[in-house]
């Protein structure tokens, strides 16, 4: 395992490969997967994000990892950590996950999220980790809760990276290094 990989019993969080593009583009072209992001991505946009994720991982050693099912090598999506975007009304490091629809309902997002939080706290020494989630994204909010993260209503906001409309309402979940929900 390289310095850029995380491993769980079922998953490998690893550097991106060119071979991931077909499934990554398919995932991001799926309106159901992208319903909380305002729009789908075309193949060129998906390729651009893959290249950016790969570069950030290579430079920093952490970021948005590609998630692979260890049993058969199937690309499932991504999970990882990233500094909160500058246009957000707060700072910090956020955890996130996005999986192909055929990977939903198997506990993969929670399993990947546990590895990501462990890395953020144990390897990076972060004092807290956030999750920025569309308010209507009930499944992703459930993952954050399963990870021990707590919703902080005082941090709810309209996400400037999402077009105006219902998907713009966002919530923030937090967890402190000691595993307790972070306090505002």
GROMACS elastic network, one bead per residue, 0.5 to 0.9 nm:
[ bonds ]
;  ai    aj funct       b0    kb
    1     4     6  0.79456   500
    1     5     6  0.61557   500
    1     6     6  0.78748   500
    1     7     6  0.82620   500
    1    14     6  0.89176   500
    2     5     6  0.55124   500
    2     6     6  0.85129   500
    2    14     6  0.84119   500
    3     6     6  0.82047   500
    3    61     6  0.69648   500
    4    13     6  0.82721   500
    4    14     6  0.62344   500
    4    15     6  0.64303   500
    4    57     6  0.69874   500
    4    58     6  0.76458   500
    4    61     6  0.53452   500
    4    62     6  0.64963   500
    4    65     6  0.83292   500
    5    12     6  0.69621   500
    5    13     6  0.53803   500
    5    15     6  0.68513   500
    5    61     6  0.87383   500
    5    62     6  0.85797   500
    5    65     6  0.77828   500
    6    11     6  0.82921   500
    6    12     6  0.59474   500
    6    14     6  0.65889   500
    6    65     6  0.85754   500
    6   112     6  0.87470   500
    6   115     6  0.67916   500
    6   116     6  0.78911   500
    6   119     6  0.80854   500
    7    10     6  0.78903   500
    7    11     6  0.59190   500
    7    13     6  0.61306   500
    7    14     6  0.84705   500
    7    70     6  0.89207   500
    7   112     6  0.85778   500
    7   115     6  0.73411   500
    8    11     6  0.50544   500
    8    12     6  0.64098   500
    8    13     6  0.82914   500
    8    70     6  0.88033   500
    8   111     6  0.71196   500
    8   112     6  0.73672   500
    8   114     6  0.88800   500
    8   115     6  0.68793   500
    9    12     6  0.84600   500
    9    70     6  0.80699   500
    9   111     6  0.85934   500
   10    68     6  0.86053   500
   10    69     6  0.60968   500
   10    70     6  0.54960   500
   10    71     6  0.70120   500
   10   108     6  0.80564   500
   10   111     6  0.81971   500
   11    67     6  0.66266   500
   11    68     6  0.56560   500
   11    70     6  0.51400   500
   11    71     6  0.82329   500
   11   108     6  0.76449   500
   11   111     6  0.78282   500
   11   112     6  0.71429   500
   12    65     6  0.89870   500
   12    66     6  0.80415   500
   12    67     6  0.58270   500
   12    68     6  0.51408   500
   12    69     6  0.64431   500
   12    70     6  0.60042   500
   12    73     6  0.87270   500
   12   112     6  0.84831   500
   13    64     6  0.88488   500
   13    65     6  0.53260   500
   13    66     6  0.54997   500
   13    68     6  0.63595   500
   13    69     6  0.89767   500
   13    78     6  0.78590   500
   13    79     6  0.74716   500
   13    80     6  0.83552   500
   13   112     6  0.75021   500
   13   115     6  0.86574   500
   13   116     6  0.89200   500
   14    17     6  0.89451   500
   14    64     6  0.89453   500
   14    65     6  0.52771   500
   14    66     6  0.52747   500
   14    67     6  0.65159   500
   14    68     6  0.75786   500
   15    53     6  0.85011   500
   15    54     6  0.62750   500
   15    57     6  0.68624   500
   15    58     6  0.79244   500
   15    64     6  0.86396   500
   15    65     6  0.58785   500
   15    66     6  0.60325   500
   15    67     6  0.88747   500
   16    19     6  0.83748   500
   16    20     6  0.67746   500
   16    21     6  0.88572   500
   16    50     6  0.69923   500
   16    51     6  0.81270   500
   16    53     6  0.74847   500
   16    54     6  0.55113   500
   16    57     6  0.86726   500
   16    65     6  0.69189   500
   16    66     6  0.54653   500
   16    67     6  0.88321   500
   17    20     6  0.54307   500
   17    21     6  0.76126   500
   17    50     6  0.85387   500
   17    54     6  0.80992   500
   17    66     6  0.83748   500
   18    21     6  0.57761   500
   18    22     6  0.86683   500
   18    47     6  0.89465   500
   18    50     6  0.85535   500
   18    51     6  0.89555   500
   19    22     6  0.68891   500
   19    23     6  0.83849   500
   20    23     6  0.57989   500
   20    24     6  0.59758   500
   20    25     6  0.85154   500
   20    50     6  0.84552   500
   20    66     6  0.81494   500
   20    75     6  0.64400   500
   20    77     6  0.88355   500
   21    25     6  0.57830   500
   21    26     6  0.83122   500
   21    43     6  0.82420   500
   21    46     6  0.74381   500
   21    47     6  0.64191   500
   21    50     6  0.73481   500
   22    25     6  0.52827   500
   22    26     6  0.61479   500
   22    27     6  0.86342   500
   22    43     6  0.83019   500
   23    27     6  0.60080   500
   23    28     6  0.85977   500
   23    75     6  0.68848   500
   23    76     6  0.78562   500
   23    77     6  0.79834   500
   23   100     6  0.77859   500
   24    27     6  0.50853   500
   24    28     6  0.62567   500
   24    29     6  0.85881   500
   24    43     6  0.86245   500
   24    46     6  0.66716   500
   24    47     6  0.81545   500
   24    50     6  0.79546   500
   24    75     6  0.81084   500
   24    76     6  0.83353   500
   24    77     6  0.66225   500
   24    78     6  0.88894   500
   24   100     6  0.79062   500
   25    28     6  0.51896   500
   25    29     6  0.60364   500
   25    30     6  0.87027   500
   25    41     6  0.74067   500
   25    42     6  0.69332   500
   25    43     6  0.52245   500
   25    44     6  0.83372   500
   25    45     6  0.82911   500
   25    46     6  0.52392   500
   25    47     6  0.72517   500
   26    29     6  0.51125   500
   26    30     6  0.63597   500
   26    42     6  0.88556   500
   26    43     6  0.80403   500
   26    46     6  0.88377   500
   26   100     6  0.80616   500
   27    30     6  0.54418   500
   27    31     6  0.87942   500
   27    33     6  0.66948   500
   27    34     6  0.82014   500
   27    41     6  0.89833   500
   27    76     6  0.88898   500
   27    77     6  0.75750   500
   27    98     6  0.86901   500
   27    99     6  0.73584   500
   27   100     6  0.51070   500
   27   101     6  0.72225   500
   28    31     6  0.77255   500
   28    33     6  0.68715   500
   28    34     6  0.63745   500
   28    39     6  0.89896   500
   28    40     6  0.57262   500
   28    41     6  0.53392   500
   28    42     6  0.74369   500
   28    43     6  0.83066   500
   28    46     6  0.67845   500
   28   100     6  0.83756   500
   29    32     6  0.88886   500
   29    33     6  0.80550   500
   29    34     6  0.75265   500
   29    39     6  0.87103   500
   29    40     6  0.50211   500
   29    41     6  0.53915   500
   29    42     6  0.62017   500
   29    43     6  0.77881   500
   29    46     6  0.85967   500
   30    33     6  0.53759   500
   30    34     6  0.62350   500
   30    35     6  0.84171   500
   30    40     6  0.66535   500
   30    41     6  0.85486   500
   30   100     6  0.86541   500
   30   101     6  0.83061   500
   31    34     6  0.50053   500
   31    35     6  0.55024   500
   31    39     6  0.74254   500
   31    40     6  0.60599   500
   32    35     6  0.51941   500
   32    36     6  0.84881   500
   32   101     6  0.79712   500
   33    36     6  0.77857   500
   33    37     6  0.86855   500
   33    40     6  0.85104   500
   33    98     6  0.79448   500
   33    99     6  0.78363   500
   33   100     6  0.71998   500
   33   101     6  0.65446   500
   34    37     6  0.52743   500
   34    38     6  0.70245   500
   34    39     6  0.63226   500
   34    40     6  0.57208   500
   34    41     6  0.84477   500
   35    38     6  0.62468   500
   35    39     6  0.69611   500
   35    40     6  0.79434   500
   35   137     6  0.88154   500
   35   167     6  0.79211   500
   36    39     6  0.80995   500
   36   133     6  0.86960   500
   36   134     6  0.60441   500
   36   135     6  0.87036   500
   36   136     6  0.74319   500
   36   137     6  0.66584   500
   36   162     6  0.85570   500
   36   166     6  0.86968   500
   36   167     6  0.53235   500
   36   168     6  0.81552   500
   37    40     6  0.76494   500
   37   134     6  0.79060   500
   37   161     6  0.85569   500
   37   162     6  0.61333   500
   37   163     6  0.82669   500
   37   167     6  0.67087   500
   37   168     6  0.82177   500
   38   162     6  0.57669   500
   38   163     6  0.59291   500
   38   164     6  0.85102   500
   38   165     6  0.84161   500
   38   167     6  0.64318   500
   38   168     6  0.80437   500
   39   162     6  0.86524   500
   39   163     6  0.85892   500
   41    44     6  0.78907   500
   41    45     6  0.56318   500
   41    46     6  0.60184   500
   42    45     6  0.53399   500
   42    46     6  0.61993   500
   42    47     6  0.86460   500
   43    46     6  0.50054   500
   43    47     6  0.60589   500
   43    48     6  0.85633   500
   44    47     6  0.50476   500
   44    48     6  0.61906   500
   44    49     6  0.87663   500
   45    49     6  0.63150   500
   45    50     6  0.86436   500
   46    49     6  0.52092   500
   46    50     6  0.61976   500
   46    51     6  0.86731   500
   47    50     6  0.50602   500
   47    51     6  0.61980   500
   47    52     6  0.86486   500
   48    51     6  0.51748   500
   48    52     6  0.62334   500
   48    53     6  0.86755   500
   49    52     6  0.50155   500
   49    53     6  0.60855   500
   49    54     6  0.85134   500
   50    53     6  0.51680   500
   50    54     6  0.61294   500
   50    55     6  0.86176   500
   51    54     6  0.51194   500
   51    55     6  0.61604   500
   51    56     6  0.86589   500
   52    55     6  0.51408   500
   52    56     6  0.61592   500
   52    57     6  0.86036   500
   53    56     6  0.51965   500
   53    57     6  0.61554   500
   53    58     6  0.85904   500
   53    63     6  0.69615   500
   53    64     6  0.58559   500
   53    65     6  0.74937   500
   53    66     6  0.88076   500
   54    57     6  0.52372   500
   54    58     6  0.61889   500
   54    59     6  0.86790   500
   54    63     6  0.86346   500
   54    64     6  0.81109   500
   54    65     6  0.81237   500
   54    66     6  0.89677   500
   55    58     6  0.51012   500
   55    59     6  0.61326   500
   55    60     6  0.85489   500
   56    59     6  0.51245   500
   56    60     6  0.58683   500
   56    61     6  0.74971   500
   56    62     6  0.72966   500
   56    63     6  0.63467   500
   56    64     6  0.80925   500
   57    60     6  0.53819   500
   57    63     6  0.53429   500
   57    64     6  0.71132   500
   57    65     6  0.74271   500
   58    61     6  0.55442   500
   58    62     6  0.77774   500
   59    62     6  0.81882   500
   60    63     6  0.73647   500
   62    65     6  0.74869   500
   62    80     6  0.75403   500
   62    81     6  0.69327   500
   62    82     6  0.79791   500
   62   119     6  0.89542   500
   62   120     6  0.89962   500
   63    79     6  0.83299   500
   63    80     6  0.53871   500
   63    82     6  0.52607   500
   63    83     6  0.85271   500
   64    78     6  0.61864   500
   64    79     6  0.55398   500
   64    81     6  0.59114   500
   64    82     6  0.68912   500
   64    95     6  0.88219   500
   64    96     6  0.79740   500
   64    97     6  0.83874   500
   65    77     6  0.85357   500
   65    78     6  0.55150   500
   65    79     6  0.55227   500
   65    80     6  0.55277   500
   65    81     6  0.83662   500
   66    75     6  0.72511   500
   66    76     6  0.76599   500
   66    77     6  0.59103   500
   66    79     6  0.67329   500
   66    80     6  0.84910   500
   67    74     6  0.85348   500
   67    75     6  0.59908   500
   67    76     6  0.54342   500
   67    77     6  0.52681   500
   67    78     6  0.50321   500
   67    79     6  0.65678   500
   67    99     6  0.82910   500
   67   112     6  0.77492   500
   68    71     6  0.88446   500
   68    72     6  0.83746   500
   68    73     6  0.56618   500
   68    74     6  0.54468   500
   68    76     6  0.55369   500
   68    77     6  0.74645   500
   68    78     6  0.85718   500
   69    72     6  0.60124   500
   69    73     6  0.51734   500
   69    74     6  0.52345   500
   69    75     6  0.64951   500
   69    76     6  0.67656   500
   69   108     6  0.88617   500
   70    73     6  0.53442   500
   70    74     6  0.76106   500
   71    74     6  0.81082   500
   75    78     6  0.87089   500
   75   100     6  0.84741   500
   76    98     6  0.85051   500
   76    99     6  0.55412   500
   76   100     6  0.55344   500
   76   101     6  0.86703   500
   76   102     6  0.80934   500
   76   103     6  0.61836   500
   76   108     6  0.87230   500
   77    97     6  0.76584   500
   77    98     6  0.56729   500
   77   100     6  0.56754   500
   77   103     6  0.84200   500
   78    96     6  0.80327   500
   78    97     6  0.55231   500
   78    98     6  0.53859   500
   78    99     6  0.62552   500
   78   100     6  0.89534   500
   78   109     6  0.88544   500
   78   112     6  0.87014   500
   79    95     6  0.74145   500
   79    96     6  0.54598   500
   79    98     6  0.64824   500
   79    99     6  0.82376   500
   79   109     6  0.75086   500
   79   112     6  0.63140   500
   79   113     6  0.68011   500
   79   116     6  0.73408   500
   80    94     6  0.82156   500
   80    95     6  0.55567   500
   80    96     6  0.55837   500
   80    97     6  0.66266   500
   80   112     6  0.79966   500
   80   113     6  0.73856   500
   80   115     6  0.87423   500
   80   116     6  0.56290   500
   80   117     6  0.84857   500
   81    93     6  0.65107   500
   81    94     6  0.54859   500
   81    96     6  0.64224   500
   81   116     6  0.68282   500
   81   117     6  0.82994   500
   81   120     6  0.74849   500
   81   129     6  0.85464   500
   82    85     6  0.83779   500
   82    92     6  0.86541   500
   82    93     6  0.54972   500
   82    94     6  0.54637   500
   82    95     6  0.66612   500
   82    96     6  0.81415   500
   83    86     6  0.85108   500
   83    91     6  0.75657   500
   83    92     6  0.59176   500
   83    94     6  0.61019   500
   83    95     6  0.89204   500
   84    87     6  0.84622   500
   84    88     6  0.69435   500
   84    90     6  0.76693   500
   84    91     6  0.56641   500
   84    92     6  0.55920   500
   84    93     6  0.53918   500
   84    94     6  0.58968   500
   84   130     6  0.86361   500
   84   132     6  0.86792   500
   85    88     6  0.57095   500
   85    90     6  0.88127   500
   85    91     6  0.77337   500
   85    92     6  0.89627   500
   86    89     6  0.80435   500
   86    90     6  0.82257   500
   86    91     6  0.74993   500
   87    90     6  0.84680   500
   87   159     6  0.87810   500
   87   160     6  0.69554   500
   87   161     6  0.79866   500
   88    91     6  0.71698   500
   88   157     6  0.87647   500
   88   159     6  0.71680   500
   88   160     6  0.71557   500
   88   161     6  0.85596   500
   89   155     6  0.84899   500
   89   157     6  0.78424   500
   89   159     6  0.89386   500
   90   155     6  0.81874   500
   92   128     6  0.78652   500
   92   129     6  0.71102   500
   92   130     6  0.71304   500
   93   120     6  0.88071   500
   93   126     6  0.80917   500
   93   128     6  0.77216   500
   93   129     6  0.55747   500
   93   130     6  0.61275   500
   93   131     6  0.83922   500
   94   128     6  0.89750   500
   94   129     6  0.55451   500
   94   131     6  0.50956   500
   94   132     6  0.68177   500
   94   174     6  0.88770   500
   95   113     6  0.73484   500
   95   116     6  0.71165   500
   95   117     6  0.73569   500
   95   120     6  0.88371   500
   95   129     6  0.65780   500
   95   130     6  0.60689   500
   95   131     6  0.52234   500
   95   132     6  0.78659   500
   96   109     6  0.89205   500
   96   113     6  0.74307   500
   96   116     6  0.87359   500
   96   130     6  0.87971   500
   96   131     6  0.62963   500
   96   132     6  0.76925   500
   96   133     6  0.85226   500
   96   140     6  0.89363   500
   97   109     6  0.62478   500
   97   110     6  0.88502   500
   97   112     6  0.78639   500
   97   113     6  0.72592   500
   97   140     6  0.81500   500
   98   109     6  0.76061   500
   98   140     6  0.88219   500
   99   102     6  0.80441   500
   99   103     6  0.61190   500
   99   104     6  0.68352   500
   99   108     6  0.83647   500
   99   109     6  0.73038   500
  100   103     6  0.54191   500
  100   104     6  0.70144   500
  101   104     6  0.53561   500
  101   105     6  0.88914   500
  102   105     6  0.84725   500
  103   106     6  0.64766   500
  103   107     6  0.86061   500
  103   108     6  0.71922   500
  103   109     6  0.87473   500
  104   107     6  0.74707   500
  104   108     6  0.74828   500
  104   109     6  0.80321   500
  105   108     6  0.77152   500
  105   109     6  0.88039   500
  106   109     6  0.81100   500
  107   110     6  0.54157   500
  107   111     6  0.61803   500
  107   112     6  0.86502   500
  107   143     6  0.86392   500
  108   111     6  0.50120   500
  108   112     6  0.59865   500
  108   113     6  0.83069   500
  109   112     6  0.51667   500
  109   113     6  0.58716   500
  109   114     6  0.85516   500
  109   140     6  0.84995   500
  109   143     6  0.68389   500
  110   114     6  0.61139   500
  110   115     6  0.87279   500
  110   143     6  0.56054   500
  110   144     6  0.78426   500
  110   146     6  0.69436   500
  110   147     6  0.66082   500
  111   114     6  0.52574   500
  111   115     6  0.66022   500
  111   116     6  0.88166   500
  111   147     6  0.88640   500
  112   115     6  0.52116   500
  112   116     6  0.62250   500
  112   117     6  0.87267   500
  113   117     6  0.60821   500
  113   118     6  0.84648   500
  113   143     6  0.80459   500
  113   144     6  0.82122   500
  113   147     6  0.69604   500
  114   117     6  0.52390   500
  114   118     6  0.61074   500
  114   119     6  0.85855   500
  114   147     6  0.64379   500
  115   118     6  0.51319   500
  115   119     6  0.61533   500
  115   120     6  0.86174   500
  116   119     6  0.51202   500
  116   120     6  0.61392   500
  116   121     6  0.86846   500
  117   120     6  0.50089   500
  117   121     6  0.61528   500
  117   122     6  0.83347   500
  117   129     6  0.73868   500
  117   147     6  0.84096   500
  117   177     6  0.87641   500
  118   121     6  0.53409   500
  118   122     6  0.57144   500
  118   123     6  0.76926   500
  118   177     6  0.89886   500
  119   122     6  0.52885   500
  119   123     6  0.50876   500
  119   124     6  0.66281   500
  119   125     6  0.84476   500
  120   123     6  0.58265   500
  120   125     6  0.62938   500
  120   126     6  0.57741   500
  120   127     6  0.88294   500
  120   128     6  0.85053   500
  120   129     6  0.75503   500
  120   177     6  0.86077   500
  121   124     6  0.57450   500
  121   126     6  0.50501   500
  121   127     6  0.70303   500
  121   128     6  0.76525   500
  121   129     6  0.82611   500
  121   176     6  0.85999   500
  121   177     6  0.56463   500
  121   178     6  0.85919   500
  122   125     6  0.55096   500
  122   126     6  0.79062   500
  122   177     6  0.84989   500
  123   126     6  0.83112   500
  125   128     6  0.88452   500
  125   177     6  0.78953   500
  126   129     6  0.70056   500
  126   176     6  0.83650   500
  126   177     6  0.67373   500
  127   175     6  0.87196   500
  127   176     6  0.58510   500
  127   177     6  0.51404   500
  127   178     6  0.84132   500
  128   174     6  0.69068   500
  128   175     6  0.55162   500
  128   177     6  0.54207   500
  128   178     6  0.87278   500
  128   179     6  0.89888   500
  128   181     6  0.88002   500
  128   182     6  0.67276   500
  129   149     6  0.86647   500
  129   173     6  0.83902   500
  129   174     6  0.58357   500
  129   175     6  0.55680   500
  129   176     6  0.65621   500
  129   177     6  0.78137   500
  129   182     6  0.84763   500
  130   149     6  0.80255   500
  130   172     6  0.65572   500
  130   173     6  0.55082   500
  130   175     6  0.66092   500
  130   176     6  0.89240   500
  130   182     6  0.89964   500
  131   141     6  0.87867   500
  131   144     6  0.70963   500
  131   149     6  0.81055   500
  131   151     6  0.89945   500
  131   171     6  0.81641   500
  131   172     6  0.55957   500
  131   174     6  0.64247   500
  131   175     6  0.88513   500
  132   170     6  0.67110   500
  132   171     6  0.59307   500
  132   173     6  0.66171   500
  133   136     6  0.82766   500
  133   137     6  0.67539   500
  133   140     6  0.69632   500
  133   141     6  0.68412   500
  133   169     6  0.87161   500
  133   170     6  0.55039   500
  133   171     6  0.53871   500
  133   172     6  0.63275   500
  133   173     6  0.78947   500
  134   137     6  0.52712   500
  134   138     6  0.84733   500
  134   140     6  0.84207   500
  134   141     6  0.84388   500
  134   159     6  0.82899   500
  134   167     6  0.61951   500
  134   168     6  0.69297   500
  134   169     6  0.59814   500
  134   171     6  0.61834   500
  134   172     6  0.88099   500
  135   138     6  0.74426   500
  135   141     6  0.80242   500
  135   156     6  0.84878   500
  135   166     6  0.87632   500
  135   167     6  0.74336   500
  135   168     6  0.81706   500
  135   169     6  0.55244   500
  135   171     6  0.53399   500
  135   172     6  0.87800   500
  136   139     6  0.88799   500
  136   141     6  0.86073   500
  136   166     6  0.81796   500
  136   167     6  0.71437   500
  136   169     6  0.78415   500
  136   170     6  0.80777   500
  137   140     6  0.55973   500
  137   141     6  0.62640   500
  137   142     6  0.87455   500
  137   167     6  0.88552   500
  138   141     6  0.50537   500
  138   142     6  0.61348   500
  138   143     6  0.87689   500
  139   142     6  0.50525   500
  139   143     6  0.64316   500
  139   144     6  0.88767   500
  140   143     6  0.50275   500
  140   144     6  0.63885   500
  140   145     6  0.87187   500
  141   144     6  0.50872   500
  141   145     6  0.62844   500
  141   146     6  0.86848   500
  141   151     6  0.85351   500
  141   171     6  0.87737   500
  141   173     6  0.81550   500
  142   145     6  0.50370   500
  142   146     6  0.61480   500
  142   147     6  0.85999   500
  143   146     6  0.50436   500
  143   147     6  0.62338   500
  143   148     6  0.88658   500
  143   149     6  0.87828   500
  144   147     6  0.50802   500
  144   148     6  0.66470   500
  144   149     6  0.53181   500
  144   150     6  0.74801   500
  144   151     6  0.85477   500
  144   173     6  0.68376   500
  144   174     6  0.85676   500
  145   148     6  0.51548   500
  145   149     6  0.50962   500
  145   150     6  0.62733   500
  145   151     6  0.80565   500
  145   173     6  0.81470   500
  146   149     6  0.72880   500
  147   150     6  0.89647   500
  147   175     6  0.86780   500
  148   174     6  0.85579   500
  148   175     6  0.68525   500
  148   179     6  0.70443   500
  148   180     6  0.73083   500
  148   181     6  0.68558   500
  149   173     6  0.55671   500
  149   174     6  0.50678   500
  149   176     6  0.84392   500
  149   179     6  0.83160   500
  149   180     6  0.78014   500
  149   181     6  0.55899   500
  149   182     6  0.80194   500
  150   172     6  0.82664   500
  150   173     6  0.50083   500
  150   174     6  0.53710   500
  150   175     6  0.65816   500
  150   180     6  0.86094   500
  150   181     6  0.53078   500
  150   182     6  0.74748   500
  151   154     6  0.89207   500
  151   155     6  0.86295   500
  151   156     6  0.88561   500
  151   171     6  0.70762   500
  151   172     6  0.57960   500
  151   174     6  0.64923   500
  151   181     6  0.84921   500
  152   155     6  0.57126   500
  152   156     6  0.71959   500
  152   171     6  0.74803   500
  152   172     6  0.58383   500
  152   173     6  0.57811   500
  152   174     6  0.68891   500
  152   182     6  0.85754   500
  152   183     6  0.81448   500
  152   184     6  0.74232   500
  153   156     6  0.52863   500
  153   171     6  0.69768   500
  153   172     6  0.72690   500
  153   173     6  0.86061   500
  154   157     6  0.86727   500
  154   172     6  0.86679   500
  154   184     6  0.78226   500
  155   170     6  0.88726   500
  155   171     6  0.68251   500
  155   172     6  0.59626   500
  155   173     6  0.86443   500
  155   184     6  0.85424   500
  156   169     6  0.75517   500
  156   170     6  0.57558   500
  156   172     6  0.59856   500
  157   160     6  0.89448   500
  157   168     6  0.82297   500
  157   169     6  0.60966   500
  157   170     6  0.54255   500
  157   171     6  0.65827   500
  157   172     6  0.83948   500
  158   161     6  0.89118   500
  158   162     6  0.83683   500
  158   164     6  0.85143   500
  158   167     6  0.87578   500
  158   168     6  0.51825   500
  158   170     6  0.57834   500
  158   171     6  0.86689   500
  159   162     6  0.57062   500
  159   163     6  0.83391   500
  159   164     6  0.86586   500
  159   167     6  0.83990   500
  159   168     6  0.50886   500
  159   169     6  0.62799   500
  159   170     6  0.59712   500
  160   163     6  0.73239   500
  160   164     6  0.81845   500
  160   168     6  0.73100   500
  161   168     6  0.80670   500
  162   165     6  0.82818   500
  162   167     6  0.69525   500
  162   168     6  0.54041   500
  162   169     6  0.89047   500
  163   166     6  0.89881   500
  163   167     6  0.76374   500
  163   168     6  0.64899   500
  164   167     6  0.74289   500
  164   168     6  0.57861   500
  164   169     6  0.89506   500
  165   168     6  0.56121   500
  165   169     6  0.79470   500
  166   169     6  0.61805   500
  167   170     6  0.76131   500
  173   181     6  0.84060   500
  173   182     6  0.87037   500
  174   180     6  0.89129   500
  174   181     6  0.58460   500
  174   182     6  0.53913   500
  174   183     6  0.80434   500
  175   178     6  0.81698   500
  175   179     6  0.62087   500
  175   180     6  0.58818   500
  175   183     6  0.83666   500
  176   179     6  0.54792   500
  176   180     6  0.54548   500
  176   181     6  0.56441   500
  176   183     6  0.80571   500
  177   180     6  0.72806   500
  177   181     6  0.88680   500
  177   182     6  0.83402   500
  178   181     6  0.85720   500
  179   182     6  0.83912   500
  180   183     6  0.86975   500
